[in-house]
Amino acid sequence: MFLSDPLLLWPDAHGVDVVWFTTEAGARHVVELDDGRRIPATTTRLTRMDRAVHRHRARVGGLQAGGLGYRVISDGQTSPRFTLRPAPGKGSGVRLLITSDHQAKPHTAANMELAAATVGPVDAVIMPGDLVNSPDRAADWFGPHPSAGDDAEIRQFLPIMQGRARSTAANGRAYRGAPLVQNVPLYPAIGNHEVSGELGPSSCSIDSYRQITGARPWYAVTIGNVRLITLFVARMWRGFDVNADLRARQRSRYQEASADVGDPQRHGRGCFIHESIAPGSPQWQWLVHELDSPQRRAARYTVVQMHEGPHGLGENLTPPFADPQRHDEYDDTGELIGIRYDYDQRDNPLLNHLCPLLEEAGVQLVASGHSHLWNRFCSGDTHYFEGSNTGNSYGAYTTAQKVWRHVPPEPWQIGNYSAADDPGGLIPQVPTVHPLHDAHGAPLPYVASDDHVVFQLLDTGTGVLTSWIADMTQEEPTPVVLDRFTLTSS
């Protein structure tokens, strides 16, 4: 039985991967093309899923510019017909839909359905992480088990991105998402929710994400006149509990649970960074080489996507993106009774090292997610953009609105924790067309709303990145342009 429609991945000038998933291994899996060819697929079983999932991949080559109809067939079961094509010609302008942080949130299906109806044809989908909630849970990728009732909500990743969802929005209407990734390629980045595991680094895995997408942890591709650089910038997410009473602590980003102090196997180790991006790390060295590559230098635009961005107004800017510093706490007898973690802003590789590197290299756009809001910042010709108010929000924190992030009390080093605004010191840009307003009528430099959805398109024919916003409490939501700005071409 099909678990999904096909998914297009990793096109080049002559071909593209067609990938689909079934419950059984089967024996005969092919891509049938409108030109009469039948391309056999290879089959693998995903190794960490909570139920049987089999992946089928066929590389379709010999493609010419323009679309070619196709469908997939597994042991006699046939998909609907879709369209595939090779990668856009180098140097050509492309239309890139940017979205992130889907996580089966209430308005994500509506977001993608409205986006597809509003922006028109796109050449690819760029996704800076958090496609799902739990990467080893099959339902998060493919929707509820086939035994679920016909009235079950379906708002998981592939159903939404393939127009097969059934998700009720605030206005009471059901939305299906849009048939996107059957017809254009997906370029994802790893978010914290693509990493399984709950304790220390040794418990973590990105195997399911890699087995589904075929993506490397970090990579670079050319899409028309764009060089897309994808980084692995994420850390373990933990709750905010902070307690000076050493006997009453729960595991969080700032401390170990009191009951776990004596058991190192139960230590969470705070919000540890999944993959270093510090100078000298393998990812950093790869990035330095990539920024100087002929492919990057030949591109008109450079877009870097990563899950956690260096700048923002969201809650997750605290604590700083830095390795946790462990502090052991003892009683008068010398017994270990507490473990807490601090994070030093001076050790933040994103602000201290990555931003200067990208800006000096002339990167025009850094696209991120994670905080479930819309905001953007400028530093010279480099724009830092988060467009993750996709299906919900976790808030924006600004001095102007007197809304404050959590800050741990002493004995934590409170000077390391930014209660409001951008910890990197940049000024958020007010949307240029239709910003939201506060209770006093002042325009807001962000969207942080559970009732609105925001989606965005980068058109590299013009260099313009446009964001649209729609109010999901309206019976017939009508997207309007929220913001529009132009990248400086190289």
Secondary structure, DSSP 8 states (H G I E B T S, - for coil): -BSS--EEE---SS-EEEEEEESS--S-EEEEETTS-EEE-EEEE-SS-SS--EEEEEEE----SS-EEEEEEETTEE---EEE-----TT---EEEE----TT-TTHHHHHHHHHHHH---SEEEE-S---S-TT-HHHHH-S-TTS-TT--B--HHHHHBT--BEE-TTS-EE---B-TTTS-EEE---GGGSB-SSSGGG-B-HHHHHHH---SSEEEEETTEEEEE----B--------S-GGG----SSB--GGGTT-GGG---SS-BSS--STTSHHHHHHHHHHTSHHHHH-SEEEEEEEE-SS-SSGGGSS-SS--EEEEEE-TTS-EEEEEEE--GGG-HIIIIIHHHHHHHT--EEEEESSSSEEEEEETTEEEEEE--SS-------TTTT-------TTS-GGG---SS-TT-------SSS--B-TTS-B-SSB--SSEEEEEEEETTTTEEEEEEEETTSSS---EEEEEEE----
